[in-house]
Amino acid sequence: MSKFLPERKKLLEDVFEKASNETPETSFSGILKNLEIVLRDEYKITLSYKTFENYYKTIVKEEGDYPIKPLILDDLSRYLGFESFNDYCSGWKSFEYKIHQALSNLVITVINKPILKMPEFLTKQSSLGIAGFVIVALFLTGNVYLSNKKNNQESSSSFGFLSSVPEKKKECMYWDKSQYRVAYCGDKDPHKDLKPLDTVVLKYFKMITRKDTLTVDKAFGKVWYSKYNGNVEFFTMDGTNPENGKDLRFATEYMIDTYGGGQ
């Protein structure tokens, strides 16, 4: 494995996640094109969306390797709020990702050793003669059926003790600043307002954190808004504002132009 490949993969995933939260665009290319503009205008980083697309598809989607210059790794880390790629790697995200990778690659191998080695048995018991050979032959032919039957039974129950332990799944979600995240329903953290997991909402419902990128041409028909105490927030899907419970409204051209990129 190439050096820092897991870290580079996680970096690309984090960059794409942040980029998708900063634009109403939902297509892969649309998100990356907006990312190219943000990197250029706000971070003075020159990186074409096509280059990032090659990185992401090869390393993240295809789980392959692709060379990335150290300067670009530093720039992408800076986009995420870190001083450099080394600073990013030293954080808990990289450590947590390594554990996840190690667990996902864990393989349990079971080796069955025969209790009786027949050639050794025949050598040591040569005094049995023809009668002994017949007995052994009958034992072998009869054992073929029994062995196959036993193996089939064992294959379904070898890890019975593992399957008897129910797998703990994250079947709830909570709002985290700009999007929903999955959580265990038994999570006692008082800061998490848990609700039943909705996979559609989890994937598509997000608050647009970069309102200044909204334009009528790009956002009309794709965003909804919530206005509360004079503050307007835009979202990528209809529903309710998780922070105040207010129903969202369809964003008109006027709202986008007034409170979005045109303001």
C-alpha positions, -999 to +999 in steps of 0.1 A: +000+000+000+012+035-009+023+057+020-005+076+036-031+061+012-058+057+039-052+093+050-054+106+015-086+087+009-102+102+041-090+137+031-107+135-002-139+122+014-139+150+039-133+177+012-161+163-009-184+162+021-177+199+030-180+209-007-214+192-010-226+212+021-216+245+006-237+243-026-272+235-037-258+214-065-265+177-061-246+163-091-211+151-087-197+174-113-217+203-101-203+200-066-167+198-079-171+227-102-183+248-073-154+235-052-130+247-079-144+282-077-144+283-038-108+271-037-097+297-062-116+327-049-113+322-012-082+301-006-061+311-036-058+274-045-056+264-081-071+230-086-094+221-115-125+201-108-113+175-133-081+169-114-100+164-081-125+141-099-096+119-110-083+118-074-117+110-060-128+083-085-095+064-084-087+066-046-122+067-031-146+049-055-122+024-071-100+021-040-069+024-061-039+047-058-032+080-076-002+103-070-011+137-053+015+164-049+023+173-013+014+209-020-021+199-031-025+177+000-016+208+021-040+230+002-069+206+007-061+202+044-061+240+047-096+240+031-107+218+059-092+241+085-059+224+092-025+240+088-011+212+066-016+176+056+007+165+085-016+185+108-046+167+093-030+133+097-022+139+133-058+145+142-083+119+155-100+116+122-070+098+107-067+076+138-103+067+137-102+059+100-072+035+105-092+016+131-122+014+108-099+001+079-083-025+102-116-038+113-131-039+078-101-060+066-102-084+095-104-120+084-111-149+107-097-183+095-107-216+110-085-246+104-098-281+110-071-307+117-079-344+112-078-364+144-067-395+126-042-397+098-050-429+079-017-436+062+000-434+096-027-456+111-022-483+084+015-482+089+014-487+126-014-513+125-001-535+096-008-566+117-045-562+111-041-579+078-069-582+052-097-580+078-082-548+091-080-534+056-117-543+050-127-526+082-107-495+073-123-494+038-158-497+052-149-469+077-137-447+049-167-452+026-192-448+053-174-418+067-176-399+033-213-395+037-212-387+074-183-363+069-201-344+042-233-342+062-213-331+093-194-304+073-226-290+060-240-287+095-208-272+108-206-246+081-240-232+092-232-233+129-194-227+131-200-191+140-233-197+158-220-181+189-212-149+169-246-147+152-263-152+186-249-118+196-272-091+180-253-066+159-257-031+173-268-008+145-271+030+143-309+034+136-313+070+148-300+103+136-294+138+149-289+173+135-253+184+135-249+221+124-256+216+087-267+180+082-280+149+099-256+122+112-264+086+123-262+076+159-271+047+182-307+051+195-294+045+230-270+074+228-274+094+261-257+126+249-280+154+259-268+175+230-282+151+204-319+153+196-324+118+183-350+108+158-357+076+138-333+072+109-346+084+075-321+074+049-335+099+023-333+128+047-299+117+059-285+118+024-302+147+008-314+171+035-286+197+042-283+233+052-264+254+027-236+269+046-224+291+017-254+313+009-232+336-011-228+309-037-266+308-045-278+323-077-312+321-094-297+302-123-281+275-102-305+273-072-340+281-083-362+250-080-336+232-059-336+249-026-360+257+003-357+283+030-366+292+066-369+327+079-368+331+117-361+363+136-348+379+104-323+352+097-327+332+065-313+297+060-315+277+028-318+239+026-314+213-002-347+196+005-382+204+017-391+196+053-387+215+086-358+235+100-342+212+126-330+242+147-364+258+152-390+234+139-404+258+114-417+244+081-396+252+051-408+272+021-400+270-015-373+295-023-385+320-049-363+339-073-367+370-051-356+351-019-326+336-037-316+369-052-321+389-019-306+365+006-283+344-016-254+353-038-271+385-050-272+402-016 
